[in-house]
Amino acid sequence: MIIDVITIFPKMFSDVFSESIIKRAQSKGLLKINLHNLRDYTKDPHKKIDAPAYGGGGMVFRVEPIFEVVETILGYKVYPKEKVDKKKCIILFTPQGKLLNQKLVKKFLDYERLILIAPRYEGVDERIRKYLVDEEISIGDYILSGAELAAMVFIDCLARLIPGVVSSPKSIREESFQSGLLDFPSYTRPQNYRGLVVPKVLLSGNHKEILKWRKEKAIEITKRKRPDLLKGG
């Protein structure tokens, strides 16, 4: 899979993409990430990529540089459309987007190329949203200084699901949200610390009883902490 990130702060991504799961995905050749500095695609002599909103308001990302960078990446015009490419998806991070969850992340495994637009300020010119973008995503109902962090969260969530990135597929299947429940409690050595002991069932060696206990605990924790998940919310 190829992921292209369009941003005005490409240096923000360097450390994140050179560590842990994302680094492993790239090292294995399962994921390629390209960073594109939006300022390289503006014809403005001062490299400005934004302008005040018509009718009053804050600064908005201009339409021309966004279209220019996307068309440079793809090698063809996106508007008017020159071709239909079902193997790519252009994503805009915005508070108006679908709330990111595990089910939504899995959907993007079907694409060969993702182009992520990470805006700042008051967002983007509406023509970008209407005539360029395929999907809009939000990572939560709160305010960030920019969408770079949202792009990092999205890529981290996606990278670990790419087949072959995580060495144990079983560990992926057992993670929180995979079954619609929060994760069950985990314990490790020592068995007794200051009188705080590991539940006996986990030491029993009875895998059937352990699975039963874990499922019960996962349901119990989900009911207490995230009851909305049990309601399909």
C-alpha positions as CSV (number, residue, x, y, z in Angstrom):
1,M,0.0,0.0,0.0
2,I,1.1,3.6,-0.7
3,I,0.0,6.5,1.5
4,D,0.7,10.1,0.4
5,V,0.3,12.8,3.1
6,I,-0.3,16.4,2.1
7,T,0.8,18.8,4.8
8,I,2.5,22.1,5.4
9,F,4.5,20.6,8.2
10,P,6.2,17.4,6.8
11,K,8.9,17.4,9.5
12,M,6.2,16.6,12.1
13,F,6.0,13.1,10.7
14,S,9.7,12.1,10.6
15,D,10.0,10.6,14.1
16,V,6.6,9.0,14.2
17,F,7.2,7.2,10.9
18,S,10.7,6.0,11.8
19,E,9.6,4.0,14.9
20,S,7.6,1.0,15.9
21,I,4.8,-0.5,13.8
22,I,5.0,2.1,11.0
23,K,8.7,1.6,10.6
24,R,8.2,-2.2,10.5
25,A,5.6,-1.9,7.8
26,Q,7.9,0.2,5.7
27,S,10.9,-2.0,6.3
28,K,9.0,-5.1,5.2
29,G,8.0,-3.3,2.0
30,L,4.3,-3.6,2.9
31,L,3.7,0.2,3.2
32,K,5.3,3.2,1.5
33,I,4.7,6.7,2.9
34,N,5.3,9.8,0.8
35,L,5.2,13.2,2.4
36,H,4.3,16.2,0.2
37,N,4.9,19.8,1.3
38,L,1.9,21.7,0.1
39,R,3.9,24.9,-0.2
40,D,5.9,23.3,-3.1
41,Y,2.7,23.3,-5.2
42,T,1.7,26.9,-5.0
43,K,2.4,29.5,-7.6
44,D,2.4,32.3,-5.0
45,P,5.9,33.8,-4.7
46,H,5.6,33.8,-0.9
47,K,4.6,30.1,-0.8
48,K,1.2,31.0,0.7
49,I,-1.3,28.2,0.5
50,D,-4.2,29.9,2.3
51,A,-6.4,33.1,2.0
52,P,-9.2,34.8,4.0
53,A,-12.6,33.3,3.6
54,Y,-15.0,35.2,1.3
55,G,-17.7,36.8,3.3
56,G,-15.5,37.0,6.4
57,G,-13.8,34.5,8.7
58,G,-10.5,32.9,9.2
59,M,-7.8,31.5,6.8
60,V,-8.8,28.7,4.4
61,F,-6.6,26.4,2.3
62,R,-6.8,27.5,-1.3
63,V,-8.1,25.2,-4.0
64,E,-5.3,25.4,-6.5
65,P,-2.3,23.9,-4.6
66,I,-4.4,21.0,-3.3
67,F,-5.6,20.1,-6.7
68,E,-2.0,20.5,-8.1
69,V,-0.4,18.2,-5.6
70,V,-3.1,15.5,-5.9
71,E,-2.9,15.5,-9.7
72,T,0.9,15.4,-9.6
73,I,0.7,12.3,-7.3
74,L,-1.8,10.6,-9.5
75,G,-0.5,11.7,-12.9
76,Y,-4.0,12.7,-14.2
77,K,-6.6,15.3,-13.8
78,V,-9.2,14.7,-11.0
79,Y,-11.6,17.5,-12.2
80,P,-13.0,17.3,-14.7
81,K,-12.4,13.6,-14.2
82,E,-10.1,11.9,-16.7
83,K,-10.6,8.4,-15.3
84,V,-12.2,6.4,-12.5
85,D,-9.7,4.8,-10.2
86,K,-11.2,2.5,-7.7
87,K,-7.8,1.5,-6.3
88,K,-7.2,5.0,-4.7
89,C,-9.0,7.0,-2.1
90,I,-8.5,10.7,-1.3
91,I,-9.2,11.4,2.4
92,L,-9.7,14.8,4.1
93,F,-9.4,15.0,7.9
94,T,-12.2,17.3,9.2
95,P,-14.6,17.6,12.1
96,Q,-17.4,17.0,9.6
97,G,-16.1,13.6,8.7
98,K,-17.1,10.1,9.8
99,L,-15.8,9.2,13.3
100,L,-12.8,6.9,13.0
101,N,-13.3,3.5,14.5
102,Q,-11.9,0.0,13.9
103,K,-14.6,-1.0,11.4
104,L,-13.9,2.1,9.3
105,V,-10.2,1.6,9.4
106,K,-10.5,-1.9,8.0
107,K,-12.4,-0.5,5.0
108,F,-9.3,1.2,3.7
109,L,-7.3,-2.0,3.5
110,D,-9.1,-2.6,0.1
111,Y,-7.2,0.3,-1.5
112,E,-3.8,0.3,-3.1
113,R,-3.2,4.0,-2.6
114,L,-4.5,6.5,-0.1
115,I,-4.0,10.3,-0.3
116,L,-4.4,12.1,3.0
117,I,-5.0,15.8,3.2
118,A,-4.1,17.4,6.5
119,P,-5.5,21.0,6.6
120,R,-5.0,23.7,9.3
121,Y,-6.7,27.0,10.2
122,E,-10.4,27.1,9.2
123,G,-10.2,24.1,6.9
124,V,-10.3,24.0,3.1
125,D,-12.1,25.6,0.2
126,E,-15.4,23.9,-0.2
127,R,-14.6,22.9,-3.8
128,I,-11.9,20.6,-2.5
129,R,-14.5,18.8,-0.4
130,K,-17.1,18.6,-3.2
131,Y,-15.0,17.8,-6.2
132,L,-11.8,16.2,-5.0
133,V,-12.2,14.3,-1.8
134,D,-13.6,10.7,-1.6
135,E,-13.9,10.4,2.2
136,E,-14.0,12.7,5.2
137,I,-12.7,11.5,8.6
138,S,-12.7,12.8,12.1
139,I,-10.8,11.3,15.0
140,G,-13.0,12.9,17.6
141,D,-15.1,15.8,18.8
142,Y,-12.4,18.1,19.9
143,I,-10.1,20.8,18.4
144,L,-6.6,20.2,17.2
145,S,-4.2,22.8,15.8
146,G,-4.0,20.9,12.6
147,A,-4.8,17.5,11.0
148,E,-1.3,16.2,11.1
149,L,-1.9,14.3,14.3
150,A,-5.1,12.9,12.9
151,A,-3.2,11.6,9.9
152,M,-0.6,10.0,12.2
153,V,-3.4,8.3,14.2
154,F,-5.1,7.0,11.1
155,I,-1.8,5.6,9.6
156,D,-0.9,3.9,12.8
157,C,-4.3,2.2,13.1
158,L,-4.1,1.1,9.5
159,A,-0.5,-0.1,9.4
160,R,-1.0,-2.7,12.1
161,L,-3.9,-4.3,10.1
162,I,-1.9,-4.7,6.9
163,P,-1.3,-8.5,6.6
164,G,2.3,-9.4,7.6
165,V,3.1,-6.2,9.6
166,V,2.3,-7.7,13.0
167,S,4.0,-11.0,13.4
168,S,1.1,-12.6,15.3
169,P,-2.3,-12.2,13.6
170,K,-3.9,-13.7,16.7
171,S,-2.8,-10.6,18.8
172,I,-4.7,-8.4,16.3
173,R,-7.8,-10.4,16.6
174,E,-7.8,-10.2,20.4
175,E,-7.4,-6.4,20.6
176,S,-10.0,-4.0,21.9
177,F,-12.8,-3.2,19.5
178,Q,-12.0,-6.1,17.2
179,S,-14.9,-8.1,18.7
180,G,-17.0,-5.0,19.5
181,L,-15.9,-5.2,23.1
182,L,-13.1,-3.6,25.2
183,D,-10.2,-5.8,26.0
184,F,-10.1,-8.2,28.9
185,P,-7.7,-7.7,31.9
186,S,-4.1,-9.0,31.5
187,Y,-1.7,-10.1,34.1
188,T,2.0,-11.2,34.2
189,R,4.8,-12.0,36.7
190,P,4.9,-11.8,39.7
191,Q,1.9,-13.8,40.7
192,N,1.7,-12.0,44.0
193,Y,2.8,-8.4,44.5
194,R,2.2,-6.9,48.0
195,G,-0.8,-9.2,48.4
196,L,-2.2,-8.3,45.0
197,V,-2.6,-11.6,43.3
198,V,-3.3,-12.9,39.8
199,P,-6.8,-14.5,39.4
200,K,-6.5,-18.3,39.9
201,V,-8.2,-19.1,36.6
202,L,-5.3,-17.6,34.6
203,L,-2.9,-20.0,36.4
204,S,-5.0,-23.1,36.0
205,G,-3.9,-24.1,32.5
206,N,-7.6,-24.7,31.6
207,H,-7.8,-22.8,28.4
208,K,-11.6,-23.3,28.1
209,E,-12.2,-21.7,31.5
210,I,-9.6,-18.9,30.7
211,L,-11.5,-18.0,27.5
212,K,-14.8,-18.0,29.3
213,W,-13.4,-15.8,32.1
214,R,-11.8,-13.4,29.5
215,K,-15.1,-13.0,27.6
216,E,-17.1,-12.4,30.8
217,K,-14.6,-9.8,31.9
218,A,-14.6,-8.1,28.5
219,I,-18.4,-7.8,28.6
220,E,-18.3,-6.6,32.2
221,I,-15.7,-3.9,31.4
222,T,-17.5,-2.8,28.3
223,K,-20.8,-2.5,30.2
224,R,-19.1,-0.3,32.8
225,K,-16.9,1.9,30.6
226,R,-18.4,1.9,27.1
227,P,-22.0,0.7,27.3
228,D,-22.6,2.5,23.9
229,L,-20.6,-0.3,22.2
230,L,-23.0,-2.9,23.4
231,K,-25.9,-0.9,22.0
232,G,-24.2,-0.7,18.6
233,G,-23.5,3.0,19.1
